[in-house]
Amino acid sequence: MTTRIVIDHGGAPPARHPEKAHRPDNPIQRKPAWIRVKAPTHPVYTETRDILRDHRLHTVCEQAACPNIGACWSRRHATMMIMGDTCTRACSFCNVRTGQPGALDADEPDRVADAVARLGLRHVVVTSVDRDDLPDGGAAHFTATIGAISAATPGTTIEVLTPDFLRKPGAAEVLAAARPDVFNHNLETVPRLYPAIRPGARYYQSLRLLDRVKQLDPGIFTKSGLMLGLGEQRAEVLQVMDDLRVAEVDFLTLGQYLQPTVKHAAVAEFVTPEAFSEYASLARARGFLLVSATPLTRSSYHADADFAALQTARRARSAA
């Protein structure tokens, strides 16, 4: 039997996005048929949720209101979100709680590793909130989590989806030394939209982070992604693709931005499946080892199968 612990906050819980409260409302548009998903009902979904609850873990699947949570959790695939559930950034696209986070939990890496073992994962994605309050941005906590997973389930391949580590010198070196199988950091959008969409970040810092990890260890697969439908222009998307290839990024993901609440950035366009298919062709022509471009594509969606495809593509290219 699971005991549910209820914490008394002494009144109403803190606002999820206090920095967005003053913003004017952006009405949420009706989604087109091609990006509607069914509510999760599979029994394995419930089992996955219970394992995560038992280990007191957060997931980006829940925190970011991912539309693929039903499909992923029904296959026991959950993206672990470490270092708490509160982010120090206030990106206008993101549904993760913002505010002042608490201290790091030293036991969290072991709980993540035990949950990975319980779920029987062959490939796991570990992400985090931004922790601008920490001297290293949380890089050491990532490496501790990688080490704990490797010790508990040596056969599990590990993908990290990290913050940008802005003004955290040495973070890329720490992460590369931990040798994750895949290093992912999302650019999220085109440079022109950063001030409105990702105001706490810098486009070229994100690009340099990906480039630095590849320089430090060419064997690590690097990966990045964009949300489309925020008002970007086609030429801007193609320029980002070119920038990523200069940084030798292996894997590109493109998905549709979906507005979490009326206080978040509005959807400028629902990009059609045909347009995503065209972007995928243009990306493959630029030399990415792997491209995933559909309205419902997210960084961690089908990550286990994608990792196998990355390995196959690298072997094929080496042979050629």
C-alpha positions in Angstrom: 0.0 0.0 0.0 1.3 3.5 -0.9 1.0 6.2 1.7 0.3 9.6 0.3 2.0 12.5 2.1 0.2 15.8 2.1 2.2 18.9 2.8 0.4 21.8 4.3 1.6 25.0 2.7 -0.3 27.2 5.2 -2.9 28.4 2.6 -2.9 28.5 -1.2 0.1 26.9 -2.9 2.6 29.3 -4.5 1.8 30.3 -8.1 3.3 28.1 -10.7 4.4 31.0 -12.9 4.5 34.1 -10.7 6.6 36.1 -13.3 3.9 35.5 -15.9 0.9 36.7 -13.9 1.1 40.3 -15.2 1.2 39.3 -18.8 -1.9 39.7 -21.0 -3.8 36.6 -21.9 -3.1 34.8 -25.1 -6.2 32.7 -26.0 -5.4 29.1 -26.6 -6.3 28.0 -30.1 -8.0 24.8 -31.0 -5.5 22.2 -32.0 -5.8 20.6 -35.5 -6.7 17.0 -35.8 -3.1 15.9 -36.6 -1.8 16.8 -33.1 -4.6 15.6 -30.9 -3.8 12.7 -28.5 -5.9 10.4 -26.4 -5.9 10.4 -22.6 -3.7 7.7 -21.1 -5.6 4.5 -20.0 -3.0 1.7 -20.4 -2.3 -0.2 -17.1 1.5 0.1 -17.6 1.0 3.9 -17.5 -0.3 3.6 -14.0 2.6 1.2 -13.0 5.1 3.7 -14.3 3.5 6.6 -12.5 3.5 4.6 -9.2 7.2 3.6 -9.5 8.1 7.3 -10.0 5.9 8.3 -7.0 7.5 5.7 -4.8 10.9 7.0 -5.6 9.9 10.7 -5.1 11.0 11.6 -8.6 10.0 14.4 -10.9 9.6 14.0 -14.7 9.6 16.5 -17.5 6.7 14.5 -19.0 4.4 15.8 -16.2 6.0 19.1 -15.5 6.1 20.3 -19.1 2.7 18.8 -19.9 4.1 16.7 -22.7 1.4 15.4 -25.1 3.2 12.1 -25.5 3.1 11.1 -21.8 0.5 8.4 -22.4 2.4 6.8 -25.2 5.7 6.9 -23.4 4.7 5.8 -19.9 2.7 2.9 -21.4 6.1 1.6 -22.5 7.7 2.5 -19.1 9.7 5.4 -20.8 9.8 8.4 -18.5 12.3 11.3 -18.7 13.7 11.9 -15.3 14.0 15.6 -14.2 16.6 16.1 -11.5 17.5 18.9 -9.2 13.9 19.7 -8.2 10.7 20.9 -9.9 11.4 24.6 -9.8 13.4 26.4 -12.5 15.3 29.6 -12.1 14.4 30.7 -15.7 11.1 32.1 -16.9 11.0 31.0 -20.6 7.7 32.0 -22.2 7.2 28.6 -23.8 7.8 26.4 -20.8 5.3 25.0 -18.3 7.8 24.0 -15.6 7.4 25.8 -12.3 9.6 28.9 -11.8 10.9 30.4 -8.6 13.7 29.9 -6.1 14.6 26.2 -6.0 15.6 24.3 -2.9 18.9 22.6 -2.0 20.0 19.6 -4.0 19.0 16.2 -2.8 22.1 14.1 -2.4 20.1 10.9 -2.5 18.4 11.7 -5.8 21.0 10.1 -8.1 20.5 6.7 -6.3 16.7 7.0 -6.4 16.9 7.7 -10.2 19.1 4.7 -10.7 16.8 2.4 -8.7 13.8 3.6 -10.6 15.6 3.0 -13.9 16.3 -0.6 -12.7 12.7 -1.0 -11.6 11.4 0.2 -14.9 13.8 -2.1 -16.8 15.0 0.7 -19.1 17.6 0.0 -21.8 17.9 3.7 -22.5 17.1 6.5 -20.2 16.9 10.3 -20.6 17.9 12.5 -17.7 17.1 16.2 -17.8 16.8 19.0 -15.3 15.5 22.4 -14.5 17.9 25.4 -14.9 19.8 25.9 -11.7 21.4 29.3 -12.2 21.8 29.5 -8.4 24.4 26.7 -8.4 28.1 27.5 -9.1 28.3 24.7 -11.7 24.7 24.9 -12.8 24.2 21.4 -11.6 26.9 19.7 -13.8 28.2 17.6 -10.9 24.7 16.4 -10.0 24.3 15.2 -13.6 27.5 13.3 -13.4 26.5 11.8 -10.0 23.3 10.6 -11.6 25.1 9.2 -14.6 27.4 7.3 -12.3 24.6 5.9 -10.2 22.7 4.6 -13.2 25.8 3.1 -14.7 26.6 1.3 -11.4 23.0 0.0 -10.9 22.3 -1.0 -14.5 25.5 -1.2 -16.5 23.7 -2.1 -19.7 21.5 1.0 -19.8 22.6 3.7 -22.2 22.2 7.3 -20.9 21.1 10.4 -22.6 21.3 13.8 -20.9 19.2 16.8 -21.8 20.9 19.7 -20.1 20.5 23.4 -19.5 22.8 25.8 -21.3 25.2 26.3 -18.3 25.3 30.0 -19.1 28.2 31.6 -17.1 29.2 28.3 -15.6 32.7 27.7 -16.9 33.9 24.1 -16.9 30.4 22.6 -17.0 30.8 21.1 -20.5 34.1 19.5 -19.5 32.5 17.9 -16.4 29.6 16.5 -18.5 31.9 15.2 -21.3 34.1 13.5 -18.7 31.1 11.6 -17.4 30.7 10.2 -21.0 26.9 10.0 -21.5 26.0 8.2 -24.7 24.0 11.2 -25.9 24.4 14.8 -25.0 21.3 16.9 -25.8 20.8 20.6 -25.4 17.9 22.2 -27.2 18.3 25.5 -29.0 14.4 25.7 -28.8 13.9 28.5 -31.4 15.7 30.8 -33.9 18.0 33.6 -32.7 15.6 36.4 -33.5 13.0 35.0 -31.1 15.3 34.5 -28.1 14.4 37.8 -26.3 10.7 36.9 -26.3 10.8 33.1 -26.0 14.0 32.3 -24.2 15.0 35.6 -22.5 17.4 34.1 -20.0 19.4 32.2 -22.6 21.9 33.2 -25.4 21.7 31.4 -28.7 25.5 31.3 -29.3 26.1 30.0 -25.8 23.8 27.1 -26.5 25.5 26.5 -29.8 29.0 26.7 -28.2 28.0 24.2 -25.5 27.1 21.6 -28.2 30.2 22.3 -30.1 32.4 22.1 -27.0 31.1 18.7 -26.0 31.7 17.3 -29.5 35.3 18.7 -29.4 35.9 17.2 -26.0 34.7 13.7 -26.9 33.7 13.1 -30.6 32.3 9.7 -29.6 29.4 11.3 -27.7 26.3 11.7 -29.9 25.1 15.3 -29.8 21.5 16.3 -30.3 19.4 19.5 -30.4 15.9 20.5 -31.2 13.6 23.3 -32.2 9.9 24.1 -31.6 8.1 25.3 -34.7 5.1 27.5 -34.8 6.4 30.4 -32.7 6.7 32.9 -35.7 10.0 31.7 -37.1 10.7 32.0 -40.8 11.7 29.1 -43.1 15.1 30.7 -43.9 15.8 31.1 -40.1 15.1 27.4 -39.5 17.5 26.5 -42.3 20.2 28.8 -40.9 19.9 27.1 -37.5 20.3 23.7 -39.2 23.5 25.0 -40.8 24.8 26.3 -37.5 24.2 23.0 -35.8 26.0 21.1 -38.6 29.0 23.5 -38.2 29.0 22.3 -34.6 28.8 18.7 -35.8 25.5 18.0 -34.1 24.4 14.5 -35.0 20.7 14.5 -34.3 18.0 17.1 -34.9 14.5 17.1 -33.6 11.7 19.4 -34.8 8.3 19.5 -33.2 5.2 21.8 -32.9 5.1 24.3 -30.1 1.9 23.9 -28.0 0.8 26.7 -25.7 0.5 25.5 -22.0 -1.6 28.3 -20.6 -3.0 31.7 -21.6 0.0 33.3 -19.9 2.5 31.6 -22.2 3.6 32.6 -25.7 0.9 32.3 -28.3 1.0 29.7 -31.1 1.7 31.7 -34.3 1.1 28.8 -36.6 0.2 25.1 -36.6 2.8 23.7 -38.9 1.5 21.0 -41.2 2.8 17.5 -41.3 3.8 18.1 -44.9 6.0 21.1 -43.9 7.6 19.0 -41.2 8.4 16.4 -43.8 10.0 19.0 -46.0 12.1 20.2 -43.1 13.2 16.7 -42.4 14.4 16.2 -46.0 16.3 19.5 -45.9 17.9 18.5 -42.6 19.0 15.1 -43.9 20.5 16.7 -46.9 22.7 18.8 -44.6 24.3 15.7 -43.1 22.6 15.0 -39.8 22.9 11.4 -38.8 19.3 11.3 -37.7 16.3 13.6 -38.0 12.9 13.4 -36.3 10.5 16.1 -37.5 6.8 15.7 -36.9 4.2 17.8 -35.0 4.4 15.5 -32.0 8.2 15.1 -31.9 9.7 15.9 -28.6 13.3 15.6 -27.4 12.8 12.3 -25.6 10.1 10.8 -27.7 11.2 7.3 -28.9 14.6 8.1 -27.5 15.5 4.4 -27.1 14.8 3.5 -30.8 16.4 6.8 -31.9 19.6 5.8 -30.1 19.7 2.5 -31.9 19.2 4.3 -35.2 22.0 6.7 -34.3 24.4 3.9 -33.8 23.3 2.2 -37.1 23.7 5.5 -39.0 27.2 6.1 -37.6 28.3 2.6 -38.5 26.9 3.0 -42.0 28.7 6.4 -42.5 32.0 5.0 -41.2 31.7 2.1 -43.5 31.1 4.4 -46.4 
